[in-house]
């Protein structure tokens, strides 16, 4: 049974579904007619899944050029009355925040849900951002599921809230919800047949009207006040109240599953639990009642003390003397994700009991020994990755100018190529936000430093937020070199299409937006397009560009090796002629290709041929011509 | 009989099929009527980094992550990566290790040494006596593709650890998860794995 069939399954059927697949089903059940987003772990699979059923459901699904655009597209559709979903990872909601602020004042007509995936730990994100705080600035409601089943079910609830209160709703998940696979029971698919139509209402929708803005601000405050009363009942929270319990826990999100398991396993029957499913606005009466009925309350939430801060404030306002414990008292950490051990230790301290098995000394010694002898395995760039060639060309060019990669500032950007900060490449100096490399390079140029400023940015990142800083650089005649690493896809998040891919997420062929024309149209006068597998030409182009002034752009164009391999486009593998190999390791040191294996016994390199992509970059650097194609 | 909880930890290198393996076991668990939680970290899965997935099923599983010392079964698709998961085992854990090494870049660069395989095995044997090491990759190559290393090791693990799932469900799960053209090879791989498990048992009884 493939994913499409599961997503279209009948109510009552039960399947193993990933959280993101369950959210996709939730969108189907809610009658969503438009889903947009920008790929980003941990939320990417929602749009990828919906694309599979777009035709069946009469749903429009797209990967948009960035999160701001994705949100605006969803908003426009929601203004016309249909239900829309927009998905993004945590940094994405920062990109979309400008229109989200205005949209909170306008409110919505059709249900509008913003899915944002936070990443405690973090597994694959720049920061451990707790996006719940954005509700304080935008006033928008926040819904937090704790597992895949709730992720599906609560999405329906979010759409109902959104339409009932005319507000976009933030649906906040964390990696351990998005990427957990669990048994999920499917529900009814709601049939919504509306005639989409956008009704003109300038005071509501035109933020140029300052009178309108004050009115809408007031409207927003009043609406959130009504919503606060509305969420004072299940299912907006769930309460497990135990008789005579002195100790209580308030929690939300994935923390709840760790608590449930520990409580069940260790029969902690005296604990009451208040689980908040809507974490903005908070049900004040419910929470203060709960506090009054307990002597001590532990707040269990990942990342920031969001609930904790707000609940402590309530105790001051309502004159409640219940002891509230959480992060500020050191019971739980702000950093990293929770698990049964972390939550278990907090419960032990809170209740003054011992429930976790203590690892014995012997086991502890063994674990320490294991950690000490085991080297890390950081993700390498893949065999045949065109970025390897691009960075080799840049490094070689820098050396040809008798300079080093410690002197020439290489600003990096978001994508697979950020892996180049690791050995053996050790190239990029920064990685901040989508498109940041170019702006920061301009800044270095302005600073007066004599360093050459280089920005390296991927194709999708360039479309997302890299074009604007390049325009800035041209307008102000700055001196920067920009390398656009064009691999034709959004590789890091699972090879989603972007405007230059010539295809949409639903597989439709479309116009290929040409990076080169964009760059030329902006007015960059030195533009070169080279193949990163052609080390000689690429290096020569970079050397020339490094020596020039002004804005220079080199597009290093070659399809992502994983995509190419899937299309059967890999070349014949290479192998090492043992007699010629002198064991200098230059191939490994220069390429960092994981298909090159060092054999300690004979002090020679061997190529893992099924893994080899056949790019030939290692052969290009071998001083003894020991690497040849099969 | 419905068990309360059964915890499988699969560790390996991105691209080895650990995530597919976790899905095969997980789908079978749902077919057998269990609650299921698979915890995995995607994003680096194809990139040759460390990949750990946790598969938990039973009446009372909620957390997607296995607690320390909580694994009933550890399938290590690569020796170093098996070792990385040692904190999850206890004296009862069945440990299946694929012998084939995949050296990480730091080792190829000569900055670190690949740990001695015997030392790795000894560390495990100091905790549990149910440690089984086999070159599943070579077996997979003999069957025609290194990509079935994961399913061979599952066959062996099923036999040695007595995973409390029906074999019918596992087979059904392989059929529904593996791409159609590879189903036969994977079923063959599963059978091969079981044979390896049987041999290991009979040789240990001699």
Contacts between the chains, C-beta under 8 A, distances in Angstrom:
chain1	res1	chain2	res2	distance
A	1	B	176	5.3
A	14	B	30	6.5
A	15	B	30	6.8
A	16	B	23	7.2
A	16	B	26	5.0
A	16	B	27	4.9
A	16	B	29	7.6
A	16	B	30	4.5
A	16	B	36	5.6
A	16	B	38	7.5
A	41	B	42	6.6
A	41	B	43	4.2
A	42	B	42	7.4
A	42	B	43	7.6
A	123	B	41	4.9
A	123	B	43	6.4
A	124	B	41	7.8
A	124	B	43	4.1
A	124	B	44	7.1
A	147	B	62	7.5
A	175	B	41	7.3
A	176	B	39	6.6
A	176	B	64	5.4
A	176	B	65	7.3
A	179	B	39	7.5
A	179	B	40	5.8
A	179	B	41	6.7
A	179	B	42	5.5
A	180	B	37	6.1
A	180	B	38	6.5
A	180	B	39	5.7
A	180	B	40	7.9
A	180	B	64	4.0
A	181	B	22	7.7
A	181	B	23	7.0
A	181	B	26	5.7
A	181	B	36	6.9
A	181	B	37	7.4
A	181	B	38	3.8
A	181	B	40	7.4
A	182	B	35	7.5
A	182	B	36	5.5
A	182	B	37	5.4
A	182	B	38	7.4
A	182	B	64	7.6
A	183	B	30	4.9
A	183	B	34	7.5
A	183	B	35	5.7
A	183	B	36	4.7
A	257	B	62	4.1
A	257	B	63	5.4
A	257	B	64	7.4
A	258	B	62	7.3
A	258	B	63	5.3
A	260	B	62	4.7
A	261	B	60	7.0
A	261	B	61	7.0
A	261	B	62	4.1
A	261	B	63	5.0
A	264	B	60	5.3
A	264	B	62	7.7
A	265	B	60	7.0
A	339	B	63	6.8
A	339	B	65	4.6
A	339	B	67	7.0
A	340	B	63	5.2
A	340	B	65	6.9
A	340	B	67	4.1
A	340	B	70	7.7
A	341	B	67	5.8
A	341	B	68	5.5
A	344	B	67	7.6
A	356	B	67	7.9
A	357	B	69	6.3
A	359	B	68	6.6
A	359	B	69	6.2
A	362	B	126	7.3
A	363	B	69	7.2
A	363	B	90	8.0
A	363	B	127	6.3
A	366	B	86	6.7
A	366	B	123	5.5
A	366	B	126	5.6
A	366	B	127	6.2
A	367	B	86	6.0
A	367	B	87	5.0
A	369	B	123	6.4
A	370	B	83	5.1
A	370	B	84	7.7
A	370	B	86	4.7
A	370	B	87	7.9
A	370	B	123	5.5
A	373	B	83	7.8
A	373	B	115	4.4
A	373	B	119	6.7
A	374	B	80	5.9
A	374	B	83	5.1
A	374	B	84	6.0
A	374	B	115	5.9
A	375	B	80	7.3
A	375	B	104	6.0
A	375	B	106	5.0
A	375	B	107	6.0
A	375	B	111	7.9
A	375	B	112	3.7
A	375	B	113	7.5
A	375	B	114	7.4
A	375	B	115	7.8
A	376	B	104	7.1
A	376	B	106	6.7
A	377	B	13	6.9
A	377	B	48	7.8
A	377	B	49	6.0
A	377	B	50	4.7
A	377	B	80	6.8
A	377	B	81	7.1
A	377	B	84	7.9
A	377	B	104	4.1
A	377	B	106	8.0
A	378	B	49	6.4
A	378	B	104	7.4
A	378	B	105	7.3
A	378	B	106	7.7
A	379	B	14	6.8
A	379	B	44	4.8
A	379	B	47	4.0
A	379	B	48	6.0
A	379	B	49	3.3
A	380	B	47	7.1
A	380	B	48	5.1
A	380	B	49	7.7
A	380	B	104	7.7
A	380	B	105	5.0
A	382	B	46	7.5
A	382	B	47	6.5
A	382	B	48	6.8
A	416	B	47	7.8
A	419	B	47	8.0
A	422	B	105	8.0
A	423	B	105	7.1
A	423	B	106	6.9
A	423	B	109	6.5
A	423	B	111	7.0
A	424	B	105	7.0
A	424	B	109	5.8
A	492	B	43	7.4
A	493	B	43	7.3
A	562	B	46	6.1
A	585	B	108	7.8
A	585	B	109	7.3
A	585	B	110	6.9
A	588	B	105	7.7
A	588	B	108	5.0
A	588	B	109	6.0
A	589	B	109	6.5
A	592	B	105	5.7
A	594	B	48	4.9
A	594	B	104	7.8
A	594	B	105	6.1
A	594	B	108	7.9
A	596	B	108	6.4
A	597	B	103	6.0
A	597	B	108	6.3
A	598	B	103	6.9
A	598	B	107	7.1
A	598	B	108	4.4
A	598	B	109	7.9
A	598	B	110	6.9
A	610	B	146	6.3
